Amino acid sequence: MISGIMRGVDCVFCGIVNGKVPSTKDYEDEYVVAFRDIHPEAPVHVVVVPKRHISSLDTTTEADTELLGRAQRVCAKLVSKLGLTSGYKLNLNGGRYQEVKHIHYHLKGGFVGGGE
Protein backbone atom coordinates (compact mmCIF):
# COMPACT_ATOMS: atom_id res chain seq x y z
CA MET A 1 0.00 0.00 0.00
CA ILE A 2 1.26 3.48 -0.86
CA SER A 3 2.00 5.46 2.29
CA GLY A 4 0.23 8.69 3.29
CA ILE A 5 0.45 12.08 1.64
CA MET A 6 2.89 14.63 3.02
CA ARG A 7 2.13 18.17 1.94
CA GLY A 8 5.06 20.59 2.11
CA VAL A 9 4.35 24.20 2.96
CA ASP A 10 6.74 25.87 0.51
CA CYS A 11 6.17 23.64 -2.52
CA VAL A 12 3.99 24.94 -5.37
CA PHE A 13 3.07 21.38 -6.39
CA CYS A 14 2.00 20.59 -2.83
CA GLY A 15 -0.10 23.76 -3.04
CA ILE A 16 -1.79 22.34 -6.14
CA VAL A 17 -2.34 19.02 -4.35
CA ASN A 18 -3.90 20.92 -1.41
CA GLY A 19 -6.10 23.03 -3.68
CA LYS A 20 -4.40 26.23 -2.49
CA VAL A 21 -2.79 26.90 -5.89
CA PRO A 22 -5.16 26.91 -8.88
CA SER A 23 -4.55 24.50 -11.75
CA THR A 24 -6.28 22.95 -14.74
CA LYS A 25 -6.41 19.26 -13.88
CA ASP A 26 -6.55 16.46 -16.41
CA TYR A 27 -6.47 13.66 -13.84
CA GLU A 28 -6.61 13.13 -10.10
CA ASP A 29 -6.83 10.13 -7.82
CA GLU A 30 -5.85 9.41 -4.23
CA TYR A 31 -2.12 9.35 -5.04
CA VAL A 32 -1.43 11.34 -8.22
CA VAL A 33 -2.55 14.59 -9.84
CA ALA A 34 -1.97 15.72 -13.43
CA PHE A 35 -2.40 19.32 -14.52
CA ARG A 36 -1.55 21.65 -17.41
CA ASP A 37 1.88 23.30 -17.26
CA ILE A 38 1.58 27.08 -16.87
CA HIS A 39 4.48 27.56 -19.32
CA PRO A 40 3.75 24.89 -21.95
CA GLU A 41 6.52 23.76 -24.27
CA ALA A 42 4.12 21.82 -26.51
CA PRO A 43 0.48 22.03 -27.61
CA VAL A 44 -0.24 19.48 -24.85
CA HIS A 45 2.00 19.82 -21.79
CA VAL A 46 0.83 18.08 -18.63
CA VAL A 47 2.70 17.77 -15.33
CA VAL A 48 2.13 14.49 -13.46
CA VAL A 49 2.86 14.71 -9.74
CA PRO A 50 2.68 12.20 -6.90
CA LYS A 51 0.62 13.78 -4.12
CA ARG A 52 3.15 12.70 -1.51
CA HIS A 53 6.08 15.11 -1.54
CA ILE A 54 9.29 13.48 -2.76
CA SER A 55 11.95 16.04 -3.59
CA SER A 56 13.69 14.23 -6.47
CA LEU A 57 14.42 10.87 -8.06
CA ASP A 58 17.76 10.56 -6.27
CA THR A 59 16.04 10.77 -2.87
CA THR A 60 13.63 7.91 -3.57
CA THR A 61 13.74 4.56 -1.81
CA GLU A 62 12.26 1.13 -2.45
CA ALA A 63 9.20 2.33 -0.52
CA ASP A 64 8.49 4.81 -3.37
CA THR A 65 8.43 2.17 -6.12
CA GLU A 66 4.66 1.64 -6.15
CA LEU A 67 3.91 5.37 -6.13
CA LEU A 68 6.32 6.08 -9.01
CA GLY A 69 4.87 3.18 -10.97
CA ARG A 70 1.39 4.56 -10.42
CA ALA A 71 2.51 7.98 -11.68
CA GLN A 72 3.89 6.39 -14.86
CA ARG A 73 0.64 4.46 -15.38
CA VAL A 74 -1.22 7.78 -15.11
CA CYS A 75 1.08 9.13 -17.83
CA ALA A 76 0.13 6.14 -20.01
CA LYS A 77 -3.59 6.78 -19.43
CA LEU A 78 -3.14 10.44 -20.35
CA VAL A 79 -1.37 9.53 -23.60
CA SER A 80 -4.59 7.85 -24.71
CA LYS A 81 -7.02 10.32 -23.11
CA LEU A 82 -5.27 13.36 -24.64
CA GLY A 83 -4.81 11.81 -28.09
CA LEU A 84 -1.01 11.59 -27.99
CA THR A 85 -0.65 8.01 -29.24
CA SER A 86 1.11 9.11 -32.44
CA GLY A 87 3.95 10.65 -30.45
CA TYR A 88 4.84 12.16 -27.11
CA LYS A 89 7.75 12.91 -24.80
CA LEU A 90 7.91 12.01 -21.12
CA ASN A 91 10.58 13.83 -19.09
CA LEU A 92 11.73 13.52 -15.49
CA ASN A 93 14.26 16.21 -14.56
CA GLY A 94 16.66 16.24 -11.64
CA GLY A 95 19.37 18.34 -10.05
CA ARG A 96 19.95 21.67 -11.76
CA TYR A 97 17.38 20.72 -14.42
CA GLN A 98 14.57 20.36 -11.84
CA GLU A 99 12.93 23.74 -11.28
CA VAL A 100 10.38 22.56 -8.67
CA LYS A 101 11.86 20.28 -6.02
CA HIS A 102 8.93 17.84 -6.04
CA ILE A 103 9.36 14.81 -8.28
CA HIS A 104 7.23 15.13 -11.41
CA TYR A 105 6.90 14.04 -15.01
CA HIS A 106 6.35 16.33 -18.01
CA LEU A 107 4.15 14.73 -20.67
CA LYS A 108 4.42 16.67 -23.93
CA GLY A 109 2.87 16.12 -27.33
CA GLY A 110 0.26 17.27 -29.79
CA PHE A 111 2.64 18.63 -32.39
CA VAL A 112 1.09 18.76 -35.86
CA GLY A 113 3.20 17.18 -38.58
CA GLY A 114 6.00 16.27 -36.16
CA GLY A 115 7.07 19.92 -35.81
CA GLU A 116 8.89 19.34 -32.55
ZILIN-V648704 format. One record per residue. N is the residue number from 1. PHI is phi in degrees with one decimal (none if undefined). OMEGA is omega in degrees with one decimal (* if undefined). Layout:
[[N;PHI;OMEGA] [N;PHI;OMEGA]]
This chain:
[[1;none;178.7] [2;-71.0;-177.5] [3;-72.4;-173.5] [4;-59.0;-177.4] [5;-88.6;176.1] [6;-114.4;-174.6] [7;-107.6;179.1] [8;-69.6;-176.8] [9;-76.6;-172.8] [10;-98.3;-175.3] [11;-104.1;-179.1] [12;-61.0;179.6] [13;-68.9;174.2] [14;-64.9;175.2] [15;-63.4;175.8] [16;-66.9;177.6] [17;-57.0;-178.3] [18;-77.1;-176.9] [19;81.4;-179.9] [20;-87.7;176.6] [21;-117.4;-177.7] [22;-68.0;178.0] [23;-156.3;174.0] [24;-103.4;-172.8] [25;-88.8;173.3] [26;-103.7;-177.3] [27;-163.2;172.1] [28;-158.7;170.2] [29;-137.5;-176.3] [30;-65.3;-171.1] [31;-119.0;-171.7] [32;-137.7;172.6] [33;-130.7;177.7] [34;-128.1;-175.6] [35;-144.7;-179.2] [36;-71.9;176.5] [37;-67.4;-178.3] [38;-77.5;175.3] [39;-128.2;-173.0] [40;-63.7;176.6] [41;-106.5;-179.3] [42;-156.1;176.8] [43;-55.5;171.8] [44;-119.1;179.8] [45;-141.5;-176.6] [46;-114.4;175.9] [47;-104.5;-178.8] [48;-111.2;-169.2] [49;-129.2;168.6] [50;-64.4;-179.5] [51;-69.2;176.7] [52;-78.1;-178.0] [53;-69.3;170.7] [54;-129.2;-170.9] [55;-69.0;-179.2] [56;-165.1;-178.5] [57;-59.3;-176.7] [58;-73.2;175.3] [59;-103.3;-178.8] [60;-74.6;176.3] [61;-130.2;176.4] [62;-55.6;-179.2] [63;-64.6;-179.5] [64;-91.2;-173.7] [65;-56.5;-178.1] [66;-63.5;-179.7] [67;-64.8;178.7] [68;-66.9;175.4] [69;-62.7;177.5] [70;-62.6;179.7] [71;-61.0;178.6] [72;-68.2;176.2] [73;-65.3;175.0] [74;-62.3;176.2] [75;-56.9;-179.7] [76;-62.3;177.6] [77;-62.7;-179.0] [78;-68.7;176.2] [79;-54.6;179.5] [80;-71.3;-176.7] [81;-58.2;-175.7] [82;-95.2;175.5] [83;70.6;-176.7] [84;-104.0;-173.1] [85;-64.1;178.8] [86;-81.7;177.4] [87;165.0;179.6] [88;-159.5;173.5] [89;-123.5;175.6] [90;-126.2;-176.9] [91;-117.4;171.0] [92;-131.4;-176.6] [93;-96.5;177.4] [94;-147.7;178.2] [95;58.3;-177.0] [96;-67.2;178.7] [97;-89.9;-177.2] [98;-102.7;-176.5] [99;-70.2;178.2] [100;-104.5;-175.9] [101;-82.9;174.0] [102;-145.4;-174.2] [103;-51.3;-177.8] [104;-161.9;177.7] [105;-110.1;171.8] [106;-105.8;175.3] [107;-104.4;-175.3] [108;-126.8;177.3] [109;-177.6;177.9] [110;88.4;178.9] [111;-72.3;178.2] [112;-85.7;177.2] [113;68.4;177.9] [114;70.3;-177.0] [115;-75.2;-178.6] [116;-83.6;*]]
